Amino acid sequence: MIRIAAQYSIRPGTESELEEIVRTFVRAVHKHEPTTEYRAFRISDSCDFLHVMCFEDEDSHQVHRAAPYTLKLVEDRYSRCEDELTFTPLSGID
């Protein structure tokens, strides 16, 4: 299992737009990647977001990265980001 957290900040005033973009993206992940666990969060009322994803294996991770809905999210999100995304590998303890 591959677990990753992604955290980023966006420009103030773009929160509502990004929330809708992320909702659409997460629906696409759930529809097209039945073995992927994906959750997205906004950190309180800030401009900070956190995504947590779990992939079955490296192949499913690569499928996710190349998917058109992922590429669209990257394009839409980067145009609103304040800084670079931070990706953190996670280790399960369960």
PDB file as gemmi writes it, atoms N, CA and C in Angstrom:
CRYST1    1.000    1.000    1.000  90.00  90.00  90.00 P 1                      
ATOM      1  N   MET A   1       0.857  -1.180   0.000  1.00  0.00           N  
ATOM      2  CA  MET A   1       0.000   0.000   0.000  1.00  0.00           C  
ATOM      3  C   MET A   1       0.898   1.235   0.000  1.00  0.00           C  
ATOM      4  N   ILE A   2       0.558   2.197  -0.839  1.00  0.00           N  
ATOM      5  CA  ILE A   2       1.276   3.467  -0.912  1.00  0.00           C  
ATOM      6  C   ILE A   2       0.354   4.546  -0.359  1.00  0.00           C  
ATOM      7  N   ARG A   3       0.818   5.223   0.687  1.00  0.00           N  
ATOM      8  CA  ARG A   3       0.024   6.284   1.323  1.00  0.00           C  
ATOM      9  C   ARG A   3       0.799   7.591   1.219  1.00  0.00           C  
ATOM     10  N   ILE A   4       0.093   8.647   0.796  1.00  0.00           N  
ATOM     11  CA  ILE A   4       0.730   9.945   0.592  1.00  0.00           C  
ATOM     12  C   ILE A   4      -0.213  11.040   1.074  1.00  0.00           C  
ATOM     13  N   ALA A   5       0.371  12.054   1.697  1.00  0.00           N  
ATOM     14  CA  ALA A   5      -0.371  13.276   2.029  1.00  0.00           C  
ATOM     15  C   ALA A   5       0.192  14.398   1.173  1.00  0.00           C  
ATOM     16  N   ALA A   6      -0.684  15.242   0.658  1.00  0.00           N  
ATOM     17  CA  ALA A   6      -0.270  16.416  -0.107  1.00  0.00           C  
ATOM     18  C   ALA A   6      -0.880  17.640   0.562  1.00  0.00           C  
ATOM     19  N   GLN A   7      -0.056  18.633   0.830  1.00  0.00           N  
ATOM     20  CA  GLN A   7      -0.546  19.843   1.484  1.00  0.00           C  
ATOM     21  C   GLN A   7      -0.099  21.054   0.675  1.00  0.00           C  
ATOM     22  N   TYR A   8      -0.990  22.050   0.604  1.00  0.00           N  
ATOM     23  CA  TYR A   8      -0.693  23.248  -0.160  1.00  0.00           C  
ATOM     24  C   TYR A   8      -1.551  24.407   0.325  1.00  0.00           C  
ATOM     25  N   SER A   9      -1.125  25.612  -0.026  1.00  0.00           N  
ATOM     26  CA  SER A   9      -1.866  26.843   0.271  1.00  0.00           C  
ATOM     27  C   SER A   9      -2.207  27.519  -1.047  1.00  0.00           C  
ATOM     28  N   ILE A  10      -3.390  28.114  -1.090  1.00  0.00           N  
ATOM     29  CA  ILE A  10      -3.813  28.821  -2.293  1.00  0.00           C  
ATOM     30  C   ILE A  10      -3.967  30.309  -1.990  1.00  0.00           C  
ATOM     31  N   ARG A  11      -4.076  31.084  -3.059  1.00  0.00           N  
ATOM     32  CA  ARG A  11      -4.261  32.521  -2.902  1.00  0.00           C  
ATOM     33  C   ARG A  11      -5.614  32.801  -2.255  1.00  0.00           C  
ATOM     34  N   PRO A  12      -5.659  33.744  -1.320  1.00  0.00           N  
ATOM     35  CA  PRO A  12      -6.945  34.139  -0.730  1.00  0.00           C  
ATOM     36  C   PRO A  12      -7.916  34.583  -1.819  1.00  0.00           C  
ATOM     37  N   GLY A  13      -9.179  34.222  -1.617  1.00  0.00           N  
ATOM     38  CA  GLY A  13     -10.227  34.586  -2.563  1.00  0.00           C  
ATOM     39  C   GLY A  13     -10.522  33.513  -3.594  1.00  0.00           C  
ATOM     40  N   THR A  14      -9.715  32.443  -3.618  1.00  0.00           N  
ATOM     41  CA  THR A  14      -9.943  31.371  -4.594  1.00  0.00           C  
ATOM     42  C   THR A  14     -10.426  30.082  -3.921  1.00  0.00           C  
ATOM     43  N   GLU A  15     -10.736  30.159  -2.630  1.00  0.00           N  
ATOM     44  CA  GLU A  15     -11.095  28.956  -1.868  1.00  0.00           C  
ATOM     45  C   GLU A  15     -12.348  28.265  -2.415  1.00  0.00           C  
ATOM     46  N   SER A  16     -13.405  29.011  -2.665  1.00  0.00           N  
ATOM     47  CA  SER A  16     -14.657  28.402  -3.142  1.00  0.00           C  
ATOM     48  C   SER A  16     -14.470  27.729  -4.490  1.00  0.00           C  
ATOM     49  N   GLU A  17     -13.750  28.407  -5.389  1.00  0.00           N  
ATOM     50  CA  GLU A  17     -13.484  27.822  -6.704  1.00  0.00           C  
ATOM     51  C   GLU A  17     -12.735  26.508  -6.559  1.00  0.00           C  
ATOM     52  N   LEU A  18     -11.694  26.521  -5.734  1.00  0.00           N  
ATOM     53  CA  LEU A  18     -10.886  25.317  -5.595  1.00  0.00           C  
ATOM     54  C   LEU A  18     -11.676  24.200  -4.923  1.00  0.00           C  
ATOM     55  N   GLU A  19     -12.495  24.527  -3.941  1.00  0.00           N  
ATOM     56  CA  GLU A  19     -13.303  23.483  -3.299  1.00  0.00           C  
ATOM     57  C   GLU A  19     -14.151  22.753  -4.327  1.00  0.00           C  
ATOM     58  N   GLU A  20     -14.766  23.466  -5.246  1.00  0.00           N  
ATOM     59  CA  GLU A  20     -15.598  22.820  -6.267  1.00  0.00           C  
ATOM     60  C   GLU A  20     -14.751  21.985  -7.217  1.00  0.00           C  
ATOM     61  N   ILE A  21     -13.588  22.484  -7.595  1.00  0.00           N  
ATOM     62  CA  ILE A  21     -12.665  21.733  -8.443  1.00  0.00           C  
ATOM     63  C   ILE A  21     -12.256  20.429  -7.756  1.00  0.00           C  
ATOM     64  N   VAL A  22     -11.946  20.519  -6.475  1.00  0.00           N  
ATOM     65  CA  VAL A  22     -11.516  19.329  -5.726  1.00  0.00           C  
ATOM     66  C   VAL A  22     -12.672  18.340  -5.591  1.00  0.00           C  
ATOM     67  N   ARG A  23     -13.884  18.824  -5.334  1.00  0.00           N  
ATOM     68  CA  ARG A  23     -15.041  17.916  -5.245  1.00  0.00           C  
ATOM     69  C   ARG A  23     -15.220  17.127  -6.546  1.00  0.00           C  
ATOM     70  N   THR A  24     -15.128  17.815  -7.668  1.00  0.00           N  
ATOM     71  CA  THR A  24     -15.260  17.166  -8.972  1.00  0.00           C  
ATOM     72  C   THR A  24     -14.158  16.128  -9.163  1.00  0.00           C  
ATOM     73  N   PHE A  25     -12.939  16.495  -8.789  1.00  0.00           N  
ATOM     74  CA  PHE A  25     -11.801  15.590  -8.903  1.00  0.00           C  
ATOM     75  C   PHE A  25     -11.997  14.336  -8.052  1.00  0.00           C  
ATOM     76  N   VAL A  26     -12.389  14.501  -6.801  1.00  0.00           N  
ATOM     77  CA  VAL A  26     -12.547  13.353  -5.894  1.00  0.00           C  
ATOM     78  C   VAL A  26     -13.643  12.422  -6.416  1.00  0.00           C  
ATOM     79  N   ARG A  27     -14.720  12.981  -6.955  1.00  0.00           N  
ATOM     80  CA  ARG A  27     -15.765  12.128  -7.550  1.00  0.00           C  
ATOM     81  C   ARG A  27     -15.192  11.307  -8.698  1.00  0.00           C  
ATOM     82  N   ALA A  28     -14.345  11.915  -9.519  1.00  0.00           N  
ATOM     83  CA  ALA A  28     -13.726  11.187 -10.642  1.00  0.00           C  
ATOM     84  C   ALA A  28     -12.802  10.086 -10.140  1.00  0.00           C  
ATOM     85  N   VAL A  29     -12.023  10.367  -9.100  1.00  0.00           N  
ATOM     86  CA  VAL A  29     -11.153   9.332  -8.527  1.00  0.00           C  
ATOM     87  C   VAL A  29     -11.992   8.159  -8.052  1.00  0.00           C  
ATOM     88  N   HIS A  30     -13.040   8.439  -7.298  1.00  0.00           N  
ATOM     89  CA  HIS A  30     -13.882   7.359  -6.763  1.00  0.00           C  
ATOM     90  C   HIS A  30     -14.547   6.556  -7.885  1.00  0.00           C  
ATOM     91  N   LYS A  31     -14.899   7.221  -8.969  1.00  0.00           N  
ATOM     92  CA  LYS A  31     -15.557   6.539 -10.088  1.00  0.00           C  
ATOM     93  C   LYS A  31     -14.576   5.667 -10.883  1.00  0.00           C  
ATOM     94  N   HIS A  32     -13.383   6.188 -11.141  1.00  0.00           N  
ATOM     95  CA  HIS A  32     -12.450   5.520 -12.049  1.00  0.00           C  
ATOM     96  C   HIS A  32     -11.360   4.706 -11.365  1.00  0.00           C  
ATOM     97  N   GLU A  33     -11.204   4.882 -10.059  1.00  0.00           N  
ATOM     98  CA  GLU A  33     -10.157   4.170  -9.328  1.00  0.00           C  
ATOM     99  C   GLU A  33     -10.758   3.507  -8.088  1.00  0.00           C  
ATOM    100  N   PRO A  34     -11.487   2.429  -8.269  1.00  0.00           N  
ATOM    101  CA  PRO A  34     -12.205   1.828  -7.142  1.00  0.00           C  
ATOM    102  C   PRO A  34     -11.318   1.329  -6.011  1.00  0.00           C  
ATOM    103  N   THR A  35     -10.049   1.093  -6.276  1.00  0.00           N  
ATOM    104  CA  THR A  35      -9.173   0.607  -5.199  1.00  0.00           C  
ATOM    105  C   THR A  35      -8.401   1.738  -4.505  1.00  0.00           C  
ATOM    106  N   THR A  36      -8.536   2.958  -5.016  1.00  0.00           N  
ATOM    107  CA  THR A  36      -7.845   4.098  -4.413  1.00  0.00           C  
ATOM    108  C   THR A  36      -8.706   4.723  -3.335  1.00  0.00           C  
ATOM    109  N   GLU A  37      -8.099   4.959  -2.182  1.00  0.00           N  
ATOM    110  CA  GLU A  37      -8.758   5.721  -1.119  1.00  0.00           C  
ATOM    111  C   GLU A  37      -8.274   7.160  -1.245  1.00  0.00           C  
ATOM    112  N   TYR A  38      -9.207   8.097  -1.338  1.00  0.00           N  
ATOM    113  CA  TYR A  38      -8.821   9.493  -1.535  1.00  0.00           C  
ATOM    114  C   TYR A  38      -9.729  10.387  -0.722  1.00  0.00           C  
ATOM    115  N   ARG A  39      -9.129  11.238   0.088  1.00  0.00           N  
ATOM    116  CA  ARG A  39      -9.883  12.216   0.889  1.00  0.00           C  
ATOM    117  C   ARG A  39      -9.204  13.565   0.752  1.00  0.00           C  
ATOM    118  N   ALA A  40      -9.992  14.611   0.669  1.00  0.00           N  
ATOM    119  CA  ALA A  40      -9.459  15.966   0.572  1.00  0.00           C  
ATOM    120  C   ALA A  40     -10.095  16.817   1.675  1.00  0.00           C  
ATOM    121  N   PHE A  41      -9.287  17.681   2.259  1.00  0.00           N  
ATOM    122  CA  PHE A  41      -9.726  18.502   3.378  1.00  0.00           C  
ATOM    123  C   PHE A  41      -9.266  19.941   3.187  1.00  0.00           C  
ATOM    124  N   ARG A  42     -10.081  20.854   3.657  1.00  0.00           N  
ATOM    125  CA  ARG A  42      -9.654  22.245   3.813  1.00  0.00           C  
ATOM    126  C   ARG A  42      -9.364  22.409   5.301  1.00  0.00           C  
ATOM    127  N   ILE A  43      -8.254  22.997   5.628  1.00  0.00           N  
ATOM    128  CA  ILE A  43      -7.853  23.135   7.027  1.00  0.00           C  
ATOM    129  C   ILE A  43      -8.559  24.353   7.603  1.00  0.00           C  
ATOM    130  N   SER A  44      -9.626  24.074   8.362  1.00  0.00           N  
ATOM    131  CA  SER A  44     -10.499  25.105   8.948  1.00  0.00           C  
ATOM    132  C   SER A  44     -10.937  26.098   7.883  1.00  0.00           C  
ATOM    133  N   ASP A  45     -10.900  27.372   8.210  1.00  0.00           N  
ATOM    134  CA  ASP A  45     -11.320  28.407   7.262  1.00  0.00           C  
ATOM    135  C   ASP A  45     -10.121  29.055   6.581  1.00  0.00           C  
ATOM    136  N   SER A  46      -9.018  28.341   6.541  1.00  0.00           N  
ATOM    137  CA  SER A  46      -7.791  28.895   5.968  1.00  0.00           C  
ATOM    138  C   SER A  46      -7.757  28.685   4.457  1.00  0.00           C  
ATOM    139  N   CYS A  47      -6.654  29.051   3.878  1.00  0.00           N  
ATOM    140  CA  CYS A  47      -6.399  28.810   2.451  1.00  0.00           C  
ATOM    141  C   CYS A  47      -5.543  27.565   2.269  1.00  0.00           C  
ATOM    142  N   ASP A  48      -5.478  26.722   3.303  1.00  0.00           N  
ATOM    143  CA  ASP A  48      -4.647  25.523   3.299  1.00  0.00           C  
ATOM    144  C   ASP A  48      -5.502  24.279   3.069  1.00  0.00           C  
ATOM    145  N   PHE A  49      -4.977  23.386   2.241  1.00  0.00           N  
ATOM    146  CA  PHE A  49      -5.676  22.153   1.898  1.00  0.00           C  
ATOM    147  C   PHE A  49      -4.763  20.956   2.138  1.00  0.00           C  
ATOM    148  N   LEU A  50      -5.394  19.832   2.436  1.00  0.00           N  
ATOM    149  CA  LEU A  50      -4.683  18.581   2.675  1.00  0.00           C  
ATOM    150  C   LEU A  50      -5.412  17.472   1.940  1.00  0.00           C  
ATOM    151  N   HIS A  51      -4.681  16.692   1.158  1.00  0.00           N  
ATOM    152  CA  HIS A  51      -5.232  15.528   0.473  1.00  0.00           C  
ATOM    153  C   HIS A  51      -4.495  14.302   1.007  1.00  0.00           C  
ATOM    154  N   VAL A  52      -5.249  13.250   1.304  1.00  0.00           N  
ATOM    155  CA  VAL A  52      -4.663  11.996   1.763  1.00  0.00           C  
ATOM    156  C   VAL A  52      -5.110  10.912   0.795  1.00  0.00           C  
ATOM    157  N   MET A  53      -4.129  10.177   0.265  1.00  0.00           N  
ATOM    158  CA  MET A  53      -4.439   9.166  -0.738  1.00  0.00           C  
ATOM    159  C   MET A  53      -3.734   7.858  -0.430  1.00  0.00           C  
ATOM    160  N   CYS A  54      -4.407   6.769  -0.733  1.00  0.00           N  
ATOM    161  CA  CYS A  54      -3.846   5.430  -0.527  1.00  0.00           C  
ATOM    162  C   CYS A  54      -4.042   4.639  -1.814  1.00  0.00           C  
ATOM    163  N   PHE A  55      -2.928   4.148  -2.335  1.00  0.00           N  
ATOM    164  CA  PHE A  55      -2.945   3.380  -3.578  1.00  0.00           C  
ATOM    165  C   PHE A  55      -2.576   1.931  -3.279  1.00  0.00           C  
ATOM    166  N   GLU A  56      -3.187   1.040  -3.996  1.00  0.00           N  
ATOM    167  CA  GLU A  56      -2.969  -0.389  -3.819  1.00  0.00           C  
ATOM    168  C   GLU A  56      -1.511  -0.785  -4.075  1.00  0.00           C  
ATOM    169  N   ASP A  57      -0.910  -0.174  -5.113  1.00  0.00           N  
ATOM    170  CA  ASP A  57       0.472  -0.490  -5.485  1.00  0.00           C  
ATOM    171  C   ASP A  57       0.997   0.609  -6.397  1.00  0.00           C  
ATOM    172  N   GLU A  58       2.231   0.464  -6.847  1.00  0.00           N  
ATOM    173  CA  GLU A  58       2.847   1.500  -7.689  1.00  0.00           C  
ATOM    174  C   GLU A  58       2.118   1.644  -9.025  1.00  0.00           C  
ATOM    175  N   ASP A  59       1.620   0.564  -9.581  1.00  0.00           N  
ATOM    176  CA  ASP A  59       0.868   0.656 -10.842  1.00  0.00           C  
ATOM    177  C   ASP A  59      -0.370   1.531 -10.688  1.00  0.00           C  
ATOM    178  N   SER A  60      -1.131   1.318  -9.615  1.00  0.00           N  
ATOM    179  CA  SER A  60      -2.336   2.127  -9.411  1.00  0.00           C  
ATOM    180  C   SER A  60      -1.975   3.587  -9.138  1.00  0.00           C  
ATOM    181  N   HIS A  61      -0.843   3.810  -8.484  1.00  0.00           N  
ATOM    182  CA  HIS A  61      -0.367   5.188  -8.261  1.00  0.00           C  
ATOM    183  C   HIS A  61      -0.050   5.863  -9.594  1.00  0.00           C  
ATOM    184  N   GLN A  62       0.612   5.158 -10.493  1.00  0.00           N  
ATOM    185  CA  GLN A  62       0.963   5.718 -11.794  1.00  0.00           C  
ATOM    186  C   GLN A  62      -0.275   5.962 -12.659  1.00  0.00           C  
ATOM    187  N   VAL A  63      -1.252   5.064 -12.587  1.00  0.00           N  
ATOM    188  CA  VAL A  63      -2.516   5.272 -13.305  1.00  0.00           C  
ATOM    189  C   VAL A  63      -3.166   6.562 -12.821  1.00  0.00           C  
ATOM    190  N   HIS A  64      -3.183   6.762 -11.516  1.00  0.00           N  
ATOM    191  CA  HIS A  64      -3.763   7.970 -10.923  1.00  0.00           C  
ATOM    192  C   HIS A  64      -3.025   9.217 -11.425  1.00  0.00           C  
ATOM    193  N   ARG A  65      -1.713   9.183 -11.389  1.00  0.00           N  
ATOM    194  CA  ARG A  65      -0.920  10.356 -11.774  1.00  0.00           C  
ATOM    195  C   ARG A  65      -1.126  10.740 -13.229  1.00  0.00           C  
ATOM    196  N   ALA A  66      -1.391   9.767 -14.093  1.00  0.00           N  
ATOM    197  CA  ALA A  66      -1.542  10.029 -15.525  1.00  0.00           C  
ATOM    198  C   ALA A  66      -2.986  10.282 -15.951  1.00  0.00           C  
ATOM    199  N   ALA A  67      -3.932  10.104 -15.048  1.00  0.00           N  
ATOM    200  CA  ALA A  67      -5.349  10.235 -15.393  1.00  0.00           C  
ATOM    201  C   ALA A  67      -5.677  11.680 -15.802  1.00  0.00           C  
ATOM    202  N   PRO A  68      -6.555  11.854 -16.779  1.00  0.00           N  
ATOM    203  CA  PRO A  68      -6.888  13.207 -17.243  1.00  0.00           C  
ATOM    204  C   PRO A  68      -7.470  14.090 -16.132  1.00  0.00           C  
ATOM    205  N   TYR A  69      -8.254  13.520 -15.223  1.00  0.00           N  
ATOM    206  CA  TYR A  69      -8.817  14.318 -14.133  1.00  0.00           C  
ATOM    207  C   TYR A  69      -7.740  14.748 -13.141  1.00  0.00           C  
ATOM    208  N   THR A  70      -6.676  13.952 -12.982  1.00  0.00           N  
ATOM    209  CA  THR A  70      -5.564  14.364 -12.128  1.00  0.00           C  
ATOM    210  C   THR A  70      -4.790  15.499 -12.792  1.00  0.00           C  
ATOM    211  N   LEU A  71      -4.521  15.367 -14.075  1.00  0.00           N  
ATOM    212  CA  LEU A  71      -3.804  16.417 -14.789  1.00  0.00           C  
ATOM    213  C   LEU A  71      -4.588  17.727 -14.780  1.00  0.00           C  
ATOM    214  N   LYS A  72      -5.898  17.634 -14.880  1.00  0.00           N  
ATOM    215  CA  LYS A  72      -6.755  18.832 -14.817  1.00  0.00           C  
ATOM    216  C   LYS A  72      -6.675  19.466 -13.436  1.00  0.00           C  
ATOM    217  N   LEU A  73      -6.736  18.659 -12.381  1.00  0.00           N  
ATOM    218  CA  LEU A  73      -6.621  19.202 -11.031  1.00  0.00           C  
ATOM    219  C   LEU A  73      -5.279  19.905 -10.850  1.00  0.00           C  
ATOM    220  N   VAL A  74      -4.219  19.271 -11.300  1.00  0.00           N  
ATOM    221  CA  VAL A  74      -2.883  19.867 -11.157  1.00  0.00           C  
ATOM    222  C   VAL A  74      -2.858  21.237 -11.833  1.00  0.00           C  
ATOM    223  N   GLU A  75      -3.364  21.316 -13.040  1.00  0.00           N  
ATOM    224  CA  GLU A  75      -3.390  22.589 -13.768  1.00  0.00           C  
ATOM    225  C   GLU A  75      -4.214  23.639 -13.019  1.00  0.00           C  
ATOM    226  N   ASP A  76      -5.416  23.266 -12.602  1.00  0.00           N  
ATOM    227  CA  ASP A  76      -6.302  24.204 -11.912  1.00  0.00           C  
ATOM    228  C   ASP A  76      -5.740  24.623 -10.551  1.00  0.00           C  
ATOM    229  N   ARG A  77      -5.162  23.683  -9.852  1.00  0.00           N  
ATOM    230  CA  ARG A  77      -4.646  23.969  -8.507  1.00  0.00           C  
ATOM    231  C   ARG A  77      -3.379  24.814  -8.571  1.00  0.00           C  
ATOM    232  N   TYR A  78      -2.455  24.461  -9.435  1.00  0.00           N  
ATOM    233  CA  TYR A  78      -1.190  25.206  -9.508  1.00  0.00           C  
ATOM    234  C   TYR A  78      -1.420  26.667  -9.860  1.00  0.00           C  
ATOM    235  N   SER A  79      -2.430  26.947 -10.658  1.00  0.00           N  
ATOM    236  CA  SER A  79      -2.690  28.337 -11.013  1.00  0.00           C  
ATOM    237  C   SER A  79      -3.205  29.148  -9.817  1.00  0.00           C  
ATOM    238  N   ARG A  80      -3.588  28.476  -8.741  1.00  0.00           N  
ATOM    239  CA  ARG A  80      -4.092  29.147  -7.541  1.00  0.00           C  
ATOM    240  C   ARG A  80      -3.152  29.025  -6.337  1.00  0.00           C  
ATOM    241  N   CYS A  81      -2.103  28.239  -6.476  1.00  0.00           N  
ATOM    242  CA  CYS A  81      -1.222  27.960  -5.332  1.00  0.00           C  
ATOM    243  C   CYS A  81      -0.323  29.136  -4.991  1.00  0.00           C  
ATOM    244  N   GLU A  82      -0.094  29.290  -3.696  1.00  0.00           N  
ATOM    245  CA  GLU A  82       0.848  30.269  -3.181  1.00  0.00           C  
ATOM    246  C   GLU A  82       2.264  29.714  -3.206  1.00  0.00           C  
ATOM    247  N   ASP A  83       2.411  28.436  -2.891  1.00  0.00           N  
ATOM    248  CA  ASP A  83       3.714  27.784  -2.782  1.00  0.00           C  
ATOM    249  C   ASP A  83       3.652  26.428  -3.472  1.00  0.00           C  
ATOM    250  N   GLU A  84       4.786  25.757  -3.476  1.00  0.00           N  
ATOM    251  CA  GLU A  84       4.853  24.388  -3.983  1.00  0.00           C  
ATOM    252  C   GLU A  84       4.056  23.450  -3.081  1.00  0.00           C  
ATOM    253  N   LEU A  85       3.517  22.419  -3.667  1.00  0.00           N  
ATOM    254  CA  LEU A  85       2.866  21.376  -2.876  1.00  0.00           C  
ATOM    255  C   LEU A  85       3.922  20.620  -2.090  1.00  0.00           C  
ATOM    256  N   THR A  86       3.524  20.154  -0.932  1.00  0.00           N  
ATOM    257  CA  THR A  86       4.394  19.299  -0.121  1.00  0.00           C  
ATOM    258  C   THR A  86       3.778  17.909  -0.133  1.00  0.00           C  
ATOM    259  N   PHE A  87       4.526  16.937  -0.647  1.00  0.00           N  
ATOM    260  CA  PHE A  87       4.089  15.541  -0.627  1.00  0.00           C  
ATOM    261  C   PHE A  87       4.852  14.822   0.468  1.00  0.00           C  
ATOM    262  N   THR A  88       4.113  14.098   1.324  1.00  0.00           N  
ATOM    263  CA  THR A  88       4.714  13.384   2.431  1.00  0.00           C  
ATOM    264  C   THR A  88       4.298  11.920   2.377  1.00  0.00           C  
ATOM    265  N   PRO A  89       5.256  11.005   2.236  1.00  0.00           N  
ATOM    266  CA  PRO A  89       4.910   9.576   2.311  1.00  0.00           C  
ATOM    267  C   PRO A  89       4.450   9.254   3.731  1.00  0.00           C  
ATOM    268  N   LEU A  90       3.445   8.410   3.832  1.00  0.00           N  
ATOM    269  CA  LEU A  90       2.904   8.028   5.141  1.00  0.00           C  
ATOM    270  C   LEU A  90       3.112   6.532   5.360  1.00  0.00           C  
ATOM    271  N   SER A  91       3.370   6.163   6.594  1.00  0.00           N  
ATOM    272  CA  SER A  91       3.484   4.756   6.971  1.00  0.00           C  
ATOM    273  C   SER A  91       2.351   4.409   7.901  1.00  0.00           C  
ATOM    274  N   GLY A  92       1.591   3.370   7.547  1.00  0.00           N  
ATOM    275  CA  GLY A  92       0.490   2.939   8.389  1.00  0.00           C  
ATOM    276  C   GLY A  92       0.995   2.264   9.651  1.00  0.00           C  
ATOM    277  N   ILE A  93       0.270   2.447  10.731  1.00  0.00           N  
ATOM    278  CA  ILE A  93       0.622   1.785  11.979  1.00  0.00           C  
ATOM    279  C   ILE A  93      -0.521   0.904  12.462  1.00  0.00           C  
ATOM    280  N   ASP A  94      -1.463   0.647  11.589  1.00  0.00           N  
ATOM    281  CA  ASP A  94      -2.583  -0.242  11.938  1.00  0.00           C  
ATOM    282  C   ASP A  94      -2.310  -1.648  11.502  1.00  0.00           C  
TER     283      ASP A  94                                                      
END                                                                             
